[in-house]
Every structure is written in C-alpha cells, then in structure tokens.
C-alpha cells in the first residue's frame, strides 16, 4: 500500500468563532493528517487583540498561525501556501466543517490525481431549514453547493499555483478570486477535477443589509471580464446575476429625477413607473421562493430598493479602477475540466440578490 500523498491545509481567517469548530472537526476525523496547518490571521494589521482560537491537542504540533496583511482572502491564501512546501495545498474557509472522513477522502482524491491534475474540489453541503422555505440569504449560501472551484474546500497542486503565481490579489473580497484562479490554472494546461470528500458550509447569521453589501462583487466582475473576456462566466460556470436589470432600473430612476428637474412631468412619471415596476419585480422574485414572513418581506422590499443603485455604483467604480487591465491571454478560453457550458439562469432565486 502506497504512502499517503503529503498535503498542507491553509485557512485564512478573520477570527470567526467557527475556526475552532473547523479545527475540532479536523482533529476528530479519520485519515492521514496534513503535514502542517497554516492559519493566516487576516484581520487588520493594527488589531491589537490576539487571535482567539482553540487548537485541539491532536493538532497542536501541526498548527502555525501567521499574520496576513488584511488585504483579503486572495492575499491571505498566497501567504499561507507559500509557507507550505508540501506538493498539495488544501484550502479551507474558516466557516466550514469538514466531514468525519474528510482527510481520508482527500487522500483518496490526491492518490487518484494524475500528473496533469492541478486542482481537486471538495463537495460542499449547505444545511437548510426543513420546517420552512429558506430565506434569500439562505438560498444565496446554498448556491455554494453547486458552485465550481470555490476555495471553501479546494485542493491545488503546489506546482500549479507556482505556475500561475497563485491568487490574484487584485480581488480584495471572497468573490471571484477562486474562479479567476481556476481559469488561469486551466489556461496553463492543468485539469481540474471534482473529488469525493465532503464539507458542510453552515449558513452564517446575517443582518438585513448583507445582500446590499454583497453588490461590491460587481466591481470584481468587471475585473474578471477584463482578464478573461466577456464570456468568462460560461467557462467558470458562474452565475451572471441580474446586473443588466439593475442598470436599467437605476437608469429609470435617474431619468425620472432628471425629467422632474427639467419640469417634464409626463416623462418623469413614465420613468418613475418603469423604476417602480422593475423594483417590484425584483422584490417579488426574492420574496416568492422564501418563507414570506413579515420580517423577510420587509428585508426584501428595503434591500430591493437599494440593490440596483448600489450594484450600478460598484460596476461603474470597477470600470474606472480596472480600465487599464489587460487580458491574461487567449489560453484562458479553455474550459476547466471539460465543464459543461450551459449558462446558469440569471433569475435563479438563489442568486437573485446579485
């Protein structure tokens, strides 16, 4: 029987309490241990408080906590994998729970990888309530279960990371940095595969405005288009979201205000009606699949008014910030792991907040 393939685990963290639960799950699981576990403390560098994390005794000799720069998960993961000489790097987010046989299944995934395999994705499970319909935020999180190449649980061959320079640190959020890396690794000639290990991603608590803050990702989509072409989302199997609709609704609102200022009441009324209709359709698309409680309806109505202009603002900001970015090369037109190219439904309720 051959020896297990050596691997390291890299976990960027913002200090969430869930980090201790992740380490506890790793300690309790079966299978070959990682050679090392690198936890990258990516809180702001001037944060005076120490990172609070409970490390099980079984992992005490494996865990190394290193400081990040507070520059986002892409930069934090680069810091982590560059400290690990192992041939495979398994990236985990600090809010996931690896299954009891995660290490054993990962070892099996790595053992089956041929020399051309650059990355192997874990299977993500998002538990949803069984006694009611999921909320908009719960449906958004559930989309991780079908997302491709996400670093919530993604193992990359170190040689593949070195070949492409790791994660692109121009992506400052936990959004699209994983899709960008997958496309670049594929363009460099590596294949990406789906593994058999399983990891649970619980739904984190969120406030009423989480979907509004999430619109910052529209700036990252501009960067993706600059780097990989306008049809990047098909190759990455990523949802397009509803940006075209948000732009139209915002344009209607701006036109209504402009017409009113120009004392053209009929035009103002027509544009205001278009804005109201677009906003109502968006809110209904988010409310209908959910529990339809008073609180959820209130959240959806308020955030549906705010999302289109916020999404538009971030998209415009991205156009300015990334205007000089050059495409990474024609090789990025390859499809990771021969993935199917059927486009996702832009009106899928799971992504309707985008």
ABEGO torsion letter per residue (X at the ends): XBBBBBBBBBBBBAGBAAAAAAAAAAAABBEBBBABBBBBBABBAABABBBBBBBBAAAAAABBBBBBAGAEAAAAAAAAAAABABABBBBBBAABBBBAAAAAAAAAAAAABBAABABBBBBBBBBBBAABBBBAAAAAAAAAAABBGBAABBBBBAAAAAAAGEBBAABABBBGAAAAAAAAAAAAGBBBBBBABBBBBBBBBBBAAAAAAAAAAAAAAAAAAAAAEAAAAAAAGBBAEAAAAAAAAAAAAAAAAAAAAAGBAAAAAAAAAAAAAAAAAAAAAAAAABAGBAAAAAAAAAAAAAAAAAAAAAAAAAAAAAAABBBAEAAAABBBGGBBABBBBAABAAAAAX
